[in-house]
Amino acid sequence: MSHRQPTDITEDEVADTLAARGTAERRWSILEQVRRDGQATVTDLSRSFGVSEVSIRRDLERLEEMGYLRRVHGGAQALATREPGAIIDARQRQNVAVKQALGRAGAGLIQPGQTILIDAGTTMLELARAIPRPLLQEGGLTIVTRSLLIASELRVHRRTRLLILGGIYQHDYDSCIGAGLEQALGGLHVHTLFVGSDAVTAERGISTDNVLEAPLYQHLRACAERVVAIADSSKIGIHRLQVTLPFEQIHTFITDGAAPPDFVARARACGTEVILVPVPRP
């Protein structure tokens, strides 16, 4: 499998990345303003952020689709306050047995002395829980994460070095984002990056509707020697708005044995190792 170095990135790709990052940061700021004031008009937002009303309407449409606000005539309103973390709590109760099996398979790839980066998500939480206790106690591991749930799970293991990447905390996703986090990643080197996903296709790789954090994944990938993506087969064939990692940038993909054979074949044709985990019996 061919993996390009950062110096191989073209000027067009840099421009696209910067544009995506600017859009994500603007949408986050729009959301914060709507939540703070309770509502906002398209005209006022256009003036505040120096972009066209067409762009603001597109931003509000995406934020509404993601469940962050409600569009109204001429602008948007904040949603009624909901319990922080409600979405992540609900996801923890879905496909638990399969996620646990996938987590154990991912944890089996970790070797003593390694530095690993575990991304946010409920499958990643199961991976953290599946790391063998002897490895946590005597394995000389360094674990990096941007998830407070994963950090809380691992904090009791005093002989494991734990590095928490801070930033703006997203309650619904249990993850931190922001420019400061991206800058911190620039100085890191890890042996393996573990990521999950809610949407996977052979053509596009893994994708997300969370446009606020999608650009972050190229920074995560750049600091890792190996990228391992994990997702159960129910996520295969689902498209989301923005690609986070194509299969050409994924060294290993772990899923359960119910994955469609044609998907597995196409992923392997991209040079990705595909590990199929037996589906646990109910």
N, C-alpha and C positions, 0 to 999 in steps of 0.2 A: 504494500500500500504506500502510495506517495503522499508525504505530508510536507507542505510548503513551510518554509521558515518565515518569520515575521518580515524579513527583508524582501520577500517575494510578493507582499501585498501591493496591489496596484493603487494608483492614485484614485481611480474611480471607486475602489473598495473602501479606501480611507474616507472619501467624501460621503459615500453611502452610510458608513458607520457613524460619522459625525452628525449627519442629518438625522439618523434614527435616534441617536442619543439626545439630540436637541429636542426632537419631538417628544420623546419619553419624559424628559425633564420638564418640558412645558406642560404636558398633561398632568404630571404630578402636582405642579404648582397651581394649575387650574383647579384641580380637585381640592387642594388645601384651601384655596380662596373660597370656593363654594361652601365647603364645610365650615369655614370660619364665619362667613357672612350669612349662611343659610340659603343664599341664592345669588345668581349673577346673570347679567344679560350678555348676549353675544357681542353687542356693541362695546360694552365696557371691557370685556375680556380681550377683544380685538385691539383696543387702544392700549390696554395694560401690557400685552405681550408683543405688540408690534407685528402682528400677522393678520392675514385677511379674515373676514368673517366666515368665509368658506372653510378655511383651515380650522377655525374655532368650532364650527358646527361639526366637522369631522371628528375633532377631539372629543366633543361632548357625546357624539354618537358612540364612539369606542368606549368611553368611560361608563356610559349607560349600559352597554352590552356586557361589560365586566361587572355590573352590579354596584357601581360606586356612587351613582347619582341618578336623578330622574330629569329628563329633558322636559321643558315646558315651552309654551309659545314665547319666543324671543330670548330663551336662555335655558337655565337649568336650576334645579333645587337640590339641596342636600337631602339624603334619605334620613329617615328616623334612625336614631342610634340603635345599633344592634350589638349584641354581646361580642366583645373582641375575641377573635380566634374561632368564631362559630364554624367557619368553613373548614379550617384545618382539623377541628375536632370531629366534624362529620366525616371527613375523608379518612381519618384514622380507623373508622369502623367499617370501611368498605374493603372487601376482598382481603381480609386480614390474613387468612391462611396462605394465600398465594404470595402476598407481600412478604410474609415471614420466610417462605421458601426462597424467594428471590433474594431477600436480604442475606440469608445464610450462604447462598451461592456467591454473592458479591464479597462477603466477609472472608470467604475461603481463598480469595485472591490476594489478601493482604499478607505481607511477609514481615518478619521481625526487622526492626530498624528503619522501616520506611516512614516517609512523611506522606500522608494522604489528605485529600481535601474532599469532604463529604458535603454535597450541596443540600439545600433544604428540600423538604417533602416527606410524605408519610412512608414511602418505600425506603427512602434514605434513613429515616428514623429506625426502621426495622433492621437495616444493615448495621447501624451503630449498635443496636441491641444484640446483634448476632456475633459481634466480634468476640472471639473466645477470651475468657477471663485471663488465662495464662499470658496471652498475647498483650492484653491491656496492662497486666501487672509486671511482666518481666520482659516484654518484647521491645522495649525502647522505641515505642511509636510516638510520632508527632501527628496529631489530628487537627486539621483546620476546618472550620465550618462557619457559615453565616446564619445558622439556625439556633435559636435559643433553646428549642426543645431538644435538639441533639446535644448541644453543649450541656444542658442540665442532665441529660442521660449519662454523659461521660465524665462529668465533673468529679464524681466520687472516686475515680481511679487516679490516685495521686501520682502514680508512676508513669502515667501517660501525659505527655506534654500536650496541652490543649490551647490552641490559638483561635480566638473568636474574632471574626471579621465584623466590625461595627459599621453602622450607617443609619439610614432611615429605616425604621422597623415597620414591616407590613404585617399587621396582625393576622389578616386572613390567610396569608401564605407562610407565616412564621419564617420570614427571611428579611435580611437587611439589604438595602440597595443604596446607590448614590456614588457620587464622584470620588469621595474619600475611600470607599471600599475598592473601587477600581484602581486607584492609585496604590493602595496597599498591595493589591495583587501583582503590581508591576515589579515588586522586589522579591516575590516568592518563587520557590521552585519546589514542586511536589512530585513524588513518584507516580501517583495515580489520582486522577479526579473521578469521583463517582457522582453521576447526575441521574435524576429521574425525569419522567415526562408524562404528561396527560394526553399526548398526541404523537403518533409515530406513523410515518409512511416511508416506503423504500425510496420513493422519488425525492422527498424533501428532507428526510431525517426526522429529528424531533423538533416540535414547534410549540408555541404558546400563544395565548391571547393576552398575556400580561406584558404589554408593550413597554411598561416601565422598567422591566428587568431583562428583557430579551437581549439588548446589546451587551449585557454583562457577560454572557457566555463565551464570547470570544476572548475576553480577558481571563476567564477561568481556564479555558483551553490552552492559552498561551503559556501558562505557568506549569503545565503538566507534561510529563513524559508519556503518560498513557491515559486515555479517556475511556471510562467504562460507563455506558448508559444502561439503565435498568428500567423496565416497564412491563407490566403484565399484558397479556395478549388482548385484553379488552380495549387497550389504547391503540392497537394497530389498525391502520386504515382511517384514522381520524386526522383531519386537517385543522390547524389553528392558524391564526393570522400571520405570525412571524416565525421564521425558522430560527432556532437557537443553535443547533449543530447538525450539519449534514452528515451522512454516513461516512463520507470520505475523511471526516475528522474524528470518527469514533473507532477506536481500536477493537473494543469488545462490546457486544450488546447481549444482555441477559434478559430472557423472557421465559414464559412457561411453555410447556409442550403443546398447548393449544394454538400456538402461532401458526398462521396459514403457511403451508410449504412454499408457495410462490413468493411470499414476502421474505422468508428465510433465504431462499435462493438468490433473490435480488440483493438483499443486504450483504450476503457473502460475496456476491459479484463485485461489490464496491471495495472489497478487501477487508471487510469487518468480520472478526471472529464472532459467531453467534453461538451462545450457550443456551441450550434448552433445558429447563428445569421441569421435572415431572410435576404434574398438577396434583396438589394434595386432594385426597378423597374427603368429601363432606363429612 
